[in-house]
Amino acid sequence: DAGITQSPRHKVTETGTPVTLRCHQTENHRYMYWYRQDPGHGLRLIHYSYGVKDTDKGEVSDGYSVSRSKTEDFLLTLESATSSQTSVYFCAISWAEGTDTQYFGPGTRLTVL
Amino acid sequence: GDSVTQMEGPVTLSEEAFLTINCTYTATGYPSLFWYVQYPGEGLQLLLKATKADDKGSNKGFEATYRKETTSFHLEKGSVQVSDSAVYFCALSDGTDKLIFGTGTRLQVFP
C-alpha cells in the first residue's frame, strides 16, 4: 500500500460544471501524475508534477488544469466538464523520474452527462 | 515517438494453462520496461520490470525478458489461476518523467 487516496471515488456531473479531483499521498514522494483510462487507449498522461508548484502537461492536457500547493496533494480540475471527459482517472506517485516505479491510487470514476 | 503495442484480448484460458501476452515496443533510446496488473475495481500495481537488455523480471510466477533484438517484453506464466484474471498493461519509460502504456490485455481464467 503506497499511501495514495483519491477523492471522490465516484462522481456524476453535468456538462459545463466545474469538477475537482483530489489525490493525496502520505509517502512524501516528489513526483505525482494524473492519468485517464479509456477503453482502447490504455492509460494516457494528463498532467504531472515534479514538486510543489512545479507542473507540466502530458499527452492529453486540453480541458484540464492542475495545482500542487503542498507535497501531499495534487488536484485535477475540469474547468467546464464535457461528455468526452467521462473516464476513470488515476493518480500515481514516484520517488524519481524515469525508471522508478509508479504507484497508483484506486481511481475516480467520473461520468459527465 | 515511443510506443507500446500489446496483443488484443480478451485472452481466455483454463486454470493451469500456459500464458503468453505479447508486448513489443518502439523507442529511440534504451527504455526500461514494465508490466502492470489491474484487478477488477482497483488501480494498477507493478507486476515486474526490467531496466536493460536481457534482464528478466519475475514476480508471482510471472516472467518477462527484455529482448532488445526483437524489441519485445512478452509476459509468461507457466500455470495460471482463476485469481490471475485481470487486465495486464505493458509500459515503457525512456528515462524522463513519463510512462507510456499499451492498451491493456484482459485475461480471463476459468476453472
Chai-1 contact restraints between the chains, C-beta under 6 A:
chainA,res_idxA,chainB,res_idxB,connection_type,confidence,min_distance_angstrom,max_distance_angstrom,comment,restraint_id
A,G40,B,T103,contact,1.0,0.0,6.0,A-B,restraint_1
A,G42,B,F101,contact,1.0,0.0,6.0,A-B,restraint_2
A,G42,B,G102,contact,1.0,0.0,6.0,A-B,restraint_3
A,G42,B,T103,contact,1.0,0.0,6.0,A-B,restraint_4
A,G42,B,G104,contact,1.0,0.0,6.0,A-B,restraint_5
A,L43,B,F101,contact,1.0,0.0,6.0,A-B,restraint_6
A,L45,B,K98,contact,1.0,0.0,6.0,A-B,restraint_7
A,Y48,B,D97,contact,1.0,0.0,6.0,A-B,restraint_8
A,F90,B,G43,contact,1.0,0.0,6.0,A-B,restraint_9
A,E97,B,D97,contact,1.0,0.0,6.0,A-B,restraint_10
A,G98,B,S93,contact,1.0,0.0,6.0,A-B,restraint_11
A,G98,B,G95,contact,1.0,0.0,6.0,A-B,restraint_12
A,G98,B,T96,contact,1.0,0.0,6.0,A-B,restraint_13
A,T99,B,S32,contact,1.0,0.0,6.0,A-B,restraint_14
A,T99,B,T51,contact,1.0,0.0,6.0,A-B,restraint_15
A,T99,B,S93,contact,1.0,0.0,6.0,A-B,restraint_16
A,T101,B,L46,contact,1.0,0.0,6.0,A-B,restraint_17
A,F104,B,G43,contact,1.0,0.0,6.0,A-B,restraint_18
A,F104,B,L44,contact,1.0,0.0,6.0,A-B,restraint_19
A,G105,B,G43,contact,1.0,0.0,6.0,A-B,restraint_20
A,P106,B,G43,contact,1.0,0.0,6.0,A-B,restraint_21
A,G107,B,G43,contact,1.0,0.0,6.0,A-B,restraint_22
